[in-house]
Amino acid sequence: MTQTQIATAAPALLSIEGLHKSYGAVEVLKGVDLTMNKGNVVTLIGSSGSGKTTLLRCVNLLEEFQGGRIRLEGQDIGYNEINGKRIRHPEKVIAQHRSMTGMAFQQFNLFPHLTALQNVTLGLLKVKKLSKDQAIALAEKWLERVGLLERRNHYPGQLSGGQQQRVAIARAIAMNPSLMLFDEVTSALDPELVGEVLSVIKGLAEEGMTMLLVTHEMRFAYEVSDQIVFMNQGRIEEQGPPKTLFEQPKSARLAEFLKNIRF
C-alpha cells in the first residue's frame, strides 16, 4: 500500500473489539470482534439465544456491556478506558452516542395517540430541535420513501402491522443516523406483510445506507448483505460473503443451521 493509500484509507464506521456481556452469571457475548465500513450491510444470523439481539442492543447502548470496546465513527461508545479502568460516559454523552444509531425493533413501539406524521416528527422536534416546518417536511419525505405519505394522518391503530413497521423505520431514518440497526423487524408480522417491509430495507441498502441486521429471513439476508455473520453461543463462529457462507459453510454448526434452507 502506498503512502497516499494509507493517508486516504477510510477508518471503520463501526469497530467492536472483544465485546463481553453478561446477565448475572450467564455470559451472553463471549468476546465478539466485528468491523463495518460505511455503506456495508451486515446481517447476523444464528439460533435464538446466540447473542444477536444483545449485540445490537449493546451497539445502541440499550444494554451495558462488561468488557471490550465499541467505536462508532472513531468515538468510544458507552465507556472510556482511563488508567486501565472502564469509566461510563455521562448520560448526556451517552444520549449523543445513542443518536448516532437508529434502531427498528420487532415491536413497532409507535405512540398510539400520535399520527404516523407525529410519530416521525417527535424526535426531530425534541431531539434535533428542528422547526415545525422543517420537521414536517423531513417526516413527509421519509413517509413518502416508505410508501405511506397518504397515511400520514392515520393513527397506528388504523394501520396494518407492515405499515406500522414502515412508519417505525421512517422515524428512525429521519433522525439521520450513521448506522441503522434492524432487529428481526418482520418477526411480529403476518407472512403476507413481510415482503413490504423487506422491500423498504432492500431499497435503503441499495441507496448505500449502512445497516446491521438480525433476521431469520435467509433469502433476504443472502440477497441484501455484503457480509453474513453466523453467531453461535455468544461468539462469531463464521463470517464472510453470503455466497460463501450459504453455499460453502466451514463449520459443522453452520452447516447444520442451514441444512433445511432452500433458495
Beta strands, then each sheet from edge to edge (+ up, - down):
strand 1: 14-23
strand 2: 26-36
strand 3: 41-45
strand 4: 67-72
strand 5: 75-76
strand 6: 79-82
strand 7: 85-88
strand 8: 101-104
strand 9: 179-183
strand 10: 211-214
strand 11: 227-232
strand 12: 235-240
sheet 1: 2+ 1- 4+ 5-
sheet 2: 8+ 9+ 10+ 3+ 11+ 12-
sheet 3: 6+ 7-
end
